[in-house]
Amino acid sequence: MKHYNRNLRYITRAALLLVAVAISGAVFATPAQQAKKGTGPRDPFVPYKPVLRTKAQKVVAMPVTPPPIQARIDKYKAQKLEAMRAQMPAPKPTTALLLSEMQVIGIFRTPRGYAAMVEATPIKLSYTVYPGEQFYDGQLVAIEENRLVFRRETRYTDGKSQMNVEIKPLRQANAVSDSMAVTRSGDDKGAAPATNATAAAPSASPENK
């Protein structure tokens, strides 16, 4: 009987000890979970305010603004010098021009096929171009009888780019301005009549190869 009572006391003490350990674990676990969530105990005297979750604002990609014409010309000169040092083909001057900075002033046939005369409006220089000619923001893909077809590339701030087709028509002749230009050249240099000057214009312009 004594052994039974003693065993009963041991069992009772062990059960109480286990209950105490379980209660203490639950008490310490609740503040730890609250601290992990970052909430903590709420003040019962302060009105409850729900936590508002703000959505991340989506960044809108914008077109990249090309550098000024002088910066592009300086870059072209540096690339040309580097190509000469490496004995490699130099880039074409048109690689520094935007499609919006040039106009088509003539289209004619050559032994290589159709060619076009374009004028860089910011620097007032003319260039002979062929299909495949590279520009700063595009490429010449086709020359037709009265227009040029380009593939234009638009770069965006997120690193992506978009390709679009752009058409540039042949500039319409202006009788007043053309006659004034021919008259000035005739007075200064004793040039031939207007018809001969106009016909010789494509062959007199520099040709980029």
Secondary structure, DSSP 8 states (H G I E B T S, - for coil): -HHHHHHHHHHHHHHHHHHHHHHHHHHHHHHHHHHHHT-----TTS----------------B-----HHHHHHHHHHHHHHHHHTT-----GGGG--GGGEEEEEEEEETTEEEEEEEETTTTEEEEE-TT-EETTEEEEEE-SSEEEEEEEEEBTTS-EEEEEEEEEB----HHHHHHHHHHHHHHH----HHHHHHHHHHHS-B--
